[in-house]
Amino acid sequence: MSRIIGCCALVATIAIALVTIAAAAELRVYGAIGVQGAVEQMVPQFEKATGHKLAITWNVTPMLAKRIEGGESVDVAILSRSVTDALVKSGKLVSGSEVVLASSSIAVAVKAGAPKPDISTPEAFGRALLDAKAIAYSDPAAGGASGVYFDQLIERMGIADQIRAKAKHPPAGGNSGSLLLTGEADLAIQQRPELMYAAGAEIVGPLPASLNQVTVFVAAVGANSKNADAAKATIDFLHTSEAAAVFKAKGLDPM
């Protein structure tokens, strides 16, 4: 009898294992580079806990939105709130699946060890921009949120011509902070977590509050996902208290 019970237990164990394997999926994730540092740190833990694999494409939100609008299949999208709302409205992301993860403000960075300029007030920030030899920020033409906003900001500040004359742009989807390390720029302007992710960059601080912009990042399930349950599990994982601690450590404000 004990041998029969043992065999039954073995069969049950094998059956559970097979169900787990069958349930495992490779999920296609499109993520805004503002959350890259935080999410990449959590990927190994998620994959170990669930058996799912995440194939993540990182880029600026407009580029990813364009691909989704063009019909590319995605299981999970982690994008800015405004873009997520538009994709839900167009039927490309599942309505009701949206989960707000974290927010980020725009910051200034210098090469690690370099003197940090005063950016504590709008006036001081303007002087720091004018005094810099070269300033790195995302190419507004590529659609990155921080680059578009900063280009509009220097227009409002009345210093657009001076700043554009010494602007340096990283490749599309690249990090402005990387141009500090090469010496191509002495100031970099981008989302705080993106600058924290750049090797050799050191945060000076956020833009003055009256000049700053906050971007909210939202995760949602793709409308054409064939792994909707696994996609939802991924989003749930990114919304735990443990995940919030990682977002915070990487320069974002969990929500």
Backbone hydrogen bonds in HBPLUS format (Angstrom, degrees):
<---DONOR---> <-ACCEPTOR-->    atom                        ^
c    i                          cat <-CA-CA->   ^        H-A-AA   ^      H-
h    n   atom  resd res      DA  || num        DHA   H-A  angle D-A-AA Bond
n    s   type  num  typ     dist DA aas  dist angle  dist       angle   num
A0005-ILE N   A0001-MET O   2.91 MM   4  6.26 159.5  1.96 153.1 158.5     1
A0006-GLY N   A0002-SER O   2.84 MM   4  6.00 154.2  1.90 142.3 150.0     2
A0007-CYS N   A0003-ARG O   2.92 MM   4  6.13 154.6  1.99 143.5 149.8     3
A0008-CYS N   A0004-ILE O   2.92 MM   4  6.18 157.6  1.97 147.9 154.2     4
A0009-ALA N   A0005-ILE O   2.91 MM   4  6.18 154.2  1.98 147.9 155.0     5
A0010-LEU N   A0006-GLY O   2.98 MM   4  6.23 154.4  2.05 145.9 152.8     6
A0011-VAL N   A0007-CYS O   2.88 MM   4  6.15 161.4  1.91 152.5 157.3     7
A0012-ALA N   A0008-CYS O   2.89 MM   4  6.11 156.7  1.94 146.5 153.2     8
A0013-THR N   A0009-ALA O   2.89 MM   4  6.13 153.9  1.96 145.9 153.1     9
A0014-ILE N   A0010-LEU O   2.91 MM   4  6.19 162.0  1.94 153.2 157.5    10
A0015-ALA N   A0011-VAL O   2.85 MM   4  6.05 156.3  1.91 147.7 154.8    11
A0016-ILE N   A0012-ALA O   2.92 MM   4  6.16 157.0  1.97 148.9 154.4    12
A0017-ALA N   A0013-THR O   2.98 MM   4  6.23 158.9  2.03 147.7 153.6    13
A0018-LEU N   A0014-ILE O   2.87 MM   4  6.14 155.7  1.93 150.2 156.7    14
A0019-VAL N   A0015-ALA O   2.95 MM   4  6.20 155.3  2.01 147.5 154.1    15
A0020-THR N   A0016-ILE O   2.91 MM   4  6.18 155.5  1.97 148.1 155.1    16
A0021-ILE N   A0017-ALA O   2.91 MM   4  6.18 159.8  1.95 150.1 155.2    17
A0022-ALA N   A0018-LEU O   2.85 MM   4  6.03 161.0  1.89 147.6 153.4    18
A0023-ALA N   A0019-VAL O   2.86 MM   4  6.02 142.0  2.00 142.0 152.6    19
A0024-ALA N   A0020-THR O   3.04 MM   4  6.26 129.2  2.31 140.3 153.1    20
A0024-ALA N   A0021-ILE O   3.18 MM   3  5.22 136.7  2.37  96.0 107.8    21
A0053-LYS N   A0025-ALA O   2.84 MM  28  6.25 159.8  1.88 149.6 155.5    22
A0027-LEU N   A0053-LYS O   2.66 MM  26  6.03 163.3  1.69 175.2 172.0    23
A0055-ALA N   A0027-LEU O   2.81 MM  28  5.94 175.4  1.81 163.9 165.5    24
A0075-ASP N   A0028-ARG O   2.80 MM  47  5.22 155.0  1.86 143.0 151.5    25
A0076-VAL N   A0028-ARG O   3.22 MM  48  6.59 160.2  2.26 148.1 151.7    26
A0029-VAL N   A0055-ALA O   2.94 MM  26  5.95 171.5  1.94 142.7 145.1    27
A0057-THR N   A0029-VAL O   2.84 MM  28  6.25 158.8  1.88 162.1 168.2    28
A0030-TYR N   A0076-VAL O   2.95 MM  46  6.43 158.1  1.99 159.7 166.0    29
A0078-ILE N   A0030-TYR O   2.83 MM  48  6.23 162.7  1.86 166.1 169.9    30
A0031-GLY N   A0057-THR O   2.92 MM  26  6.13 170.3  1.93 158.0 161.1    31
A0059-ASN N   A0031-GLY O   3.25 MM  28  6.66 151.3  2.33 156.0 162.5    32
A0032-ALA N   A0078-ILE O   2.91 MM  46  6.11 150.0  2.00 166.5 173.2    33
A0035-VAL N   A0032-ALA O   3.12 MM   3  6.09 168.0  2.14 129.9 131.7    34
A0033-ILE N   A0059-ASN O   3.20 MM  26  5.50 137.5  2.39 129.3 135.5    35
A0036-GLN N   A0033-ILE O   3.26 MM   3  4.85 161.4  2.29  97.6 103.1    36
A0039-VAL N   A0035-VAL O   2.99 MM   4  6.08 177.1  1.99 167.9 168.5    37
A0040-GLU N   A0036-GLN O   2.92 MM   4  5.86 168.3  1.93 156.0 160.0    38
A0042-MET N   A0039-VAL O   2.93 MM   3  5.17 130.6  2.17 102.8 116.5    39
A0043-VAL N   A0039-VAL O   3.09 MM   4  6.29 128.2  2.37 149.9 164.3    40
A0046-PHE N   A0042-MET O   3.08 MM   4  6.32 163.1  2.11 158.9 164.2    41
A0047-GLU N   A0043-VAL O   2.90 MM   4  6.10 170.0  1.91 166.5 168.6    42
A0048-LYS N   A0044-PRO O   2.98 MM   4  6.08 155.7  2.04 145.5 152.2    43
A0049-ALA N   A0045-GLN O   2.99 MM   4  6.10 153.6  2.06 145.3 152.3    44
A0050-THR N   A0046-PHE O   2.97 MM   4  6.07 150.5  2.06 152.3 159.4    45
A0051-GLY N   A0047-GLU O   2.85 MM   4  5.12 148.7  1.94 133.1 141.3    46
A0064-LEU N   A0060-VAL O   3.26 MM   4  6.60 160.7  2.30 155.8 161.6    47
A0065-ALA N   A0061-THR O   2.86 MM   4  6.04 163.1  1.89 161.2 166.6    48
A0066-LYS N   A0062-PRO O   2.97 MM   4  6.10 153.2  2.04 143.8 150.3    49
A0067-ARG N   A0063-MET O   3.24 MM   4  6.53 149.4  2.34 140.5 147.8    50
A0068-ILE N   A0064-LEU O   2.98 MM   4  6.32 156.9  2.04 152.0 158.4    51
A0069-GLU N   A0065-ALA O   2.82 MM   4  6.02 164.6  1.84 154.1 158.6    52
A0070-GLY N   A0066-LYS O   2.97 MM   4  6.06 134.2  2.19 132.5 144.7    53
A0072-GLU N   A0067-ARG O   3.14 MM   5  5.78 161.1  2.18 157.5 152.3    54
A0071-GLY N   A0068-ILE O   3.01 MM   3  5.32 162.1  2.04 109.6 114.7    55
A0222-GLY N   A0075-ASP O   2.92 MM 147  4.78 162.3  1.95 116.4 120.8    56
A0077-ALA N   A0220-ALA O   2.91 MM 143  5.43 163.1  1.94 157.6 163.0    57
A0220-ALA N   A0077-ALA O   2.92 MM 143  5.43 144.7  2.04 146.5 157.8    58
A0079-LEU N   A0218-VAL O   2.98 MM 139  5.55 144.5  2.11 162.1 154.3    59
A0218-VAL N   A0079-LEU O   2.75 MM 139  5.55 167.5  1.77 171.4 171.6    60
A0084-THR N   A0080-SER O   2.91 MM   4  6.09 162.8  1.94 157.5 163.2    61
A0081-ARG N   A0216-VAL O   2.79 MM 135  5.56 134.3  2.00 157.1 160.4    62
A0085-ASP N   A0081-ARG O   2.87 MM   4  6.05 164.1  1.89 156.0 159.8    63
A0086-ALA N   A0082-SER O   3.14 MM   4  6.37 153.0  2.21 139.8 146.7    64
A0087-LEU N   A0083-VAL O   2.95 MM   4  6.23 154.6  2.02 150.9 157.7    65
A0088-VAL N   A0084-THR O   2.89 MM   4  6.13 149.0  1.98 152.7 161.4    66
A0089-LYS N   A0085-ASP O   2.99 MM   4  6.18 158.5  2.04 144.9 150.9    67
A0090-SER N   A0086-ALA O   3.01 MM   4  6.27 143.2  2.15 140.1 149.8    68
A0092-LYS N   A0087-LEU O   2.84 MM   5  5.18 140.2  2.00 164.6 164.4    69
A0093-LEU N   A0087-LEU O   3.22 MM   6  5.63 142.6  2.37 118.2 115.8    70
A0091-GLY N   A0088-VAL O   3.03 MM   3  5.08 154.8  2.10 102.4 110.2    71
A0223-ALA N   A0092-LYS O   2.96 MM 131  5.21 173.3  1.96 129.7 127.7    72
A0094-VAL N   A0221-VAL O   2.82 MM 127  5.55 169.9  1.83 165.8 169.1    73
A0097-SER N   A0094-VAL O   3.18 MM   3  5.63 161.3  2.21 130.5 132.2    74
A0099-VAL N   A0219-ALA O   2.83 MM 120  5.28 147.3  1.94 151.1 161.1    75
A0219-ALA N   A0099-VAL O   2.90 MM 120  5.28 166.7  1.92 151.8 151.1    76
A0101-LEU N   A0217-PHE O   2.96 MM 116  5.86 168.3  1.98 157.7 161.6    77
A0255-MET N   A0101-LEU O   2.95 MM 154  5.52 160.0  1.99 133.6 130.8    78
A0217-PHE N   A0102-ALA O   2.79 MM 115  5.53 177.0  1.79 171.7 172.8    79
A0103-SER N   A0253-ASP O   2.87 MM 150  5.10 144.6  1.99 126.9 137.9    80
A0253-ASP N   A0103-SER O   2.84 MM 150  5.10 167.4  1.86 149.4 153.6    81
A0104-SER N   A0215-THR O   2.83 MM 111  5.26 146.0  1.94 143.4 154.8    82
A0215-THR N   A0104-SER O   2.76 MM 111  5.26 164.4  1.79 159.0 161.8    83
A0192-ARG N   A0105-SER O   2.97 MM  87  6.10 169.0  1.98 166.6 163.3    84
A0207-LEU N   A0106-ILE O   3.13 MM 101  6.22 159.2  2.17 148.7 146.5    85
A0107-ALA N   A0190-GLN O   2.80 MM  83  5.75 174.9  1.81 161.3 159.5    86
A0190-GLN N   A0107-ALA O   3.24 MM  83  5.75 158.3  2.29 149.4 156.0    87
A0108-VAL N   A0205-GLY O   2.92 MM  97  5.72 157.5  1.97 161.5 166.3    88
A0204-VAL N   A0108-VAL O   2.76 MM  96  5.47 171.5  1.76 145.9 148.5    89
A0109-ALA N   A0188-ALA O   2.92 MM  79  5.14 149.0  2.02 143.9 151.3    90
A0188-ALA N   A0109-ALA O   2.97 MM  79  5.14 146.1  2.09 146.4 150.1    91
A0110-VAL N   A0202-GLU O   2.92 MM  92  5.40 157.4  1.97 152.3 154.8    92
A0202-GLU N   A0110-VAL O   2.76 MM  92  5.40 157.6  1.81 167.4 173.1    93
A0114-ALA N   A0111-LYS O   2.88 MM   3  5.51 164.2  1.90 146.7 149.2    94
A0112-ALA N   A0200-GLY O   2.86 MM  88  5.41 167.4  1.88 143.5 143.2    95
A0125-PHE N   A0121-THR O   2.83 MM   4  6.01 161.6  1.87 158.9 164.4    96
A0126-GLY N   A0122-PRO O   2.99 MM   4  6.13 155.9  2.05 143.1 149.1    97
A0127-ARG N   A0123-GLU O   3.06 MM   4  6.37 154.5  2.13 145.4 152.0    98
A0128-ALA N   A0124-ALA O   2.95 MM   4  6.21 156.6  2.00 148.6 155.0    99
A0129-LEU N   A0125-PHE O   3.03 MM   4  6.32 152.5  2.11 148.3 155.2   100
A0130-LEU N   A0126-GLY O   3.05 MM   4  6.32 159.9  2.09 148.0 153.2   101
A0131-ASP N   A0127-ARG O   2.86 MM   4  6.01 148.0  1.97 149.8 158.7   102
A0132-ALA N   A0128-ALA O   3.14 MM   4  6.16 132.4  2.38 137.9 148.0   103
A0186-ASP N   A0134-ALA O   3.02 MM  52  5.79 157.3  2.08 140.3 142.2   104
A0135-ILE N   A0166-LYS O   3.04 MM  31  6.28 157.7  2.09 143.6 150.2   105
A0168-LYS N   A0135-ILE O   2.81 MM  33  5.87 147.6  1.92 148.3 146.8   106
A0136-ALA N   A0187-LEU O   2.81 MM  51  6.19 169.5  1.82 155.8 157.4   107
A0189-ILE N   A0136-ALA O   2.82 MM  53  6.22 159.4  1.86 168.0 174.5   108
A0137-TYR N   A0168-LYS O   3.09 MM  31  6.52 147.8  2.19 157.0 166.1   109
A0142-ALA N   A0139-ASP O   2.89 MM   3  5.45 150.8  1.97 117.3 125.9   110
A0143-GLY N   A0140-PRO O   3.03 MM   3  5.26 151.6  2.12 104.6 113.5   111
A0148-VAL N   A0144-GLY O   2.95 MM   4  6.12 167.4  1.96 165.9 169.4   112
A0149-TYR N   A0145-ALA O   2.98 MM   4  6.08 164.4  2.00 147.6 152.6   113
A0150-PHE N   A0146-SER O   2.85 MM   4  5.92 164.4  1.87 146.2 151.2   114
A0151-ASP N   A0147-GLY O   3.03 MM   4  6.09 158.4  2.08 144.6 150.3   115
A0152-GLN N   A0148-VAL O   3.14 MM   4  6.39 148.8  2.24 142.9 151.1   116
A0152-GLN N   A0149-TYR O   3.10 MM   3  5.13 119.2  2.48  95.6 110.7   117
A0153-LEU N   A0149-TYR O   2.80 MM   4  6.06 147.6  1.90 148.1 158.8   118
A0154-ILE N   A0150-PHE O   2.99 MM   4  6.26 161.4  2.03 156.4 157.7   119
A0156-ARG N   A0152-GLN O   3.10 MM   4  6.48 156.6  2.16 147.1 152.4   120
A0157-MET N   A0153-LEU O   2.89 MM   4  6.19 144.8  2.02 147.3 158.4   121
A0159-ILE N   A0154-ILE O   3.00 MM   5  5.42 151.7  2.08 159.4 163.0   122
A0158-GLY N   A0155-GLU O   3.04 MM   3  5.15 150.5  2.13 101.5 110.8   123
A0163-ILE N   A0159-ILE O   3.10 MM   4  6.29 162.6  2.13 158.4 163.5   124
A0164-ARG N   A0160-ALA O   2.86 MM   4  5.89 169.4  1.87 158.5 162.0   125
A0165-ALA N   A0161-ASP O   3.16 MM   4  6.13 143.7  2.30 138.6 147.1   126
A0166-LYS N   A0163-ILE O   3.09 MM   3  5.52 151.0  2.18 109.4 117.6   127
A0167-ALA N   A0164-ARG O   3.33 MM   3  4.88 171.1  2.34 101.6 101.5   128
A0174-GLY N   A0171-PRO O   2.68 MM   3  5.05 149.5  1.77 145.7 144.7   129
A0178-SER N   A0175-ASN O   3.07 MM   3  5.66 151.3  2.16 113.9 121.2   130
A0179-LEU N   A0176-SER O   3.08 MM   3  5.72 153.2  2.15 116.8 123.6   131
A0180-LEU N   A0177-GLY O   3.10 MM   3  5.46 156.6  2.16 108.6 115.9   132
A0184-GLU N   A0179-LEU O   3.03 MM   5  5.26 121.0  2.39 151.7 165.4   133
A0185-ALA N   A0179-LEU O   3.16 MM   6  5.65 139.7  2.33 138.1 132.8   134
A0183-GLY N   A0180-LEU O   3.12 MM   3  5.15 146.3  2.24  98.3 108.5   135
A0194-GLU N   A0191-GLN O   3.06 MM   3  5.37 124.7  2.37 107.0 121.3   136
A0195-LEU N   A0191-GLN O   3.11 MM   4  6.46 156.7  2.16 158.2 165.2   137
A0196-MET N   A0192-ARG O   2.97 MM   4  6.23 153.6  2.04 153.6 161.8   138
A0197-TYR N   A0193-PRO O   3.09 MM   4  6.18 132.3  2.32 132.0 143.4   139
A0197-TYR N   A0194-GLU O   3.16 MM   3  5.04 130.1  2.42  91.4 104.7   140
A0198-ALA N   A0195-LEU O   3.16 MM   3  5.19 147.6  2.27  99.1 108.4   141
A0201-ALA N   A0198-ALA O   3.31 MM   3  5.73 158.5  2.36 133.4 131.0   142
A0211-LEU N   A0208-PRO O   2.77 MM   3  5.41 155.9  1.83 124.5 132.9   143
A0212-ASN N   A0208-PRO O   3.07 MM   4  6.07 122.0  2.42 148.8 161.9   144
A0212-ASN N   A0209-ALA O   3.39 MM   3  5.19 150.4  2.48  95.9 104.0   145
A0225-SER N   A0222-GLY O   3.15 MM   3  5.19 163.0  2.18 111.6 111.9   146
A0231-ALA N   A0227-ASN O   2.80 MM   4  6.01 153.7  1.87 155.8 164.9   147
A0232-LYS N   A0228-ALA O   2.88 MM   4  6.10 155.4  1.94 147.4 153.2   148
A0233-ALA N   A0229-ASP O   2.95 MM   4  6.22 152.2  2.03 143.1 151.1   149
A0234-THR N   A0230-ALA O   2.98 MM   4  6.24 145.1  2.10 142.3 151.2   150
A0235-ILE N   A0231-ALA O   3.11 MM   4  6.47 158.3  2.16 148.6 153.3   151
A0236-ASP N   A0232-LYS O   2.85 MM   4  6.12 161.5  1.89 153.7 159.2   152
A0237-PHE N   A0233-ALA O   2.99 MM   4  6.14 152.7  2.06 141.5 148.5   153
A0238-LEU N   A0234-THR O   3.11 MM   4  6.43 146.7  2.23 143.6 152.4   154
A0238-LEU N   A0235-ILE O   3.09 MM   3  5.07 119.3  2.47  94.5 109.5   155
A0239-HIS N   A0236-ASP O   3.06 MM   3  5.13 155.1  2.12 102.7 110.2   156
A0244-ALA N   A0240-THR O   2.97 MM   4  6.28 152.6  2.05 145.7 153.7   157
A0245-ALA N   A0241-SER O   3.16 MM   4  6.43 147.1  2.27 141.3 148.3   158
A0246-VAL N   A0242-GLU O   3.32 MM   4  6.72 147.2  2.44 140.2 148.3   159
A0246-VAL N   A0243-ALA O   3.03 MM   3  5.12 119.8  2.41  97.2 112.3   160
A0247-PHE N   A0243-ALA O   2.92 MM   4  6.28 163.6  1.95 158.7 163.0   161
A0248-LYS N   A0244-ALA O   2.97 MM   4  6.18 161.7  2.01 148.6 153.4   162
A0249-ALA N   A0245-ALA O   3.02 MM   4  6.21 155.5  2.09 141.1 147.7   163
A0250-LYS N   A0246-VAL O   3.04 MM   4  6.23 134.1  2.26 145.0 157.0   164
A0250-LYS N   A0247-PHE O   3.13 MM   3  5.18 133.9  2.36  96.0 108.7   165
A0252-LEU N   A0247-PHE O   2.95 MM   5  5.24 159.2  1.99 152.4 145.8   166
A0251-GLY N   A0248-LYS O   3.14 MM   3  5.35 160.2  2.18 112.7 112.8   167
